[in-house]
Amino acid sequence: MFMIITAVSVGILALVLVYGVLTYNRLVGYRVECDNGWSQIDVQLKRRHDLIPNLVETVKGVMNFEKETLTKVMEARSKAMGAGSMDRRMKAEGEISGLLGRLMAVWENYPDLKSNQNARALQEELVTTENRIAYSRGHYNDVVSNFNTLVQQFPSNFVASIGKFSARQFFTVPEPERANPQVKF
């Protein structure tokens, strides 16, 4: 009888150990995917940061009434580039997205820009980059969702706690930037 109890105990302990190792490895995998997802966003944000000065330079002579928006875009870019934490960076990047959306919406009011080949090419590059950023954010949020679920679900939350895994923050758009840009003709 003692041998049966010992064998069952060892079997249960082995199952718990195997579960712990497998869960730990899944958490590590998701953490790496989260880091990779953020890196993919970062690459696209760098591309956008490189395009913004060219955009501002191209449109500033034509869009006289939008100087305030152009200034805000450059300020937000500086804020994002100097952000120390991921939270601050996400907030600043969301601000840039909203400002660029507004800028692209009013772009249509300027026939000189619409007919300028360089401005159109730059606009296309920026739109393409924004689409890539949106895709990368979606992928990042999907991976973060999987990771956070594993970190918070029972019984994997015990392994996450022992391994010092904590939930990641989703990449969200700040509330003021959620509204559609208003274009007045």
Secondary structure, 3 states (H helix, E strand, C coil): CHHHHHHHHHHHHHHHHHHHHHHHHHHHHHHHHHHHHHHHHHHHHHHHHHHHHHHHHHHCCCCHHHHHHHHHHHHHHHHHHHCCCHHHHHHHHHHHHHHHHHHHHHHCCCHHHHHCHHHHHHHHHHHHHHHHHHHHHHHHHHHHHHHHHHHHCCCHHHHHHHCCCCCCCCCCCCHHHHCCCCCCC
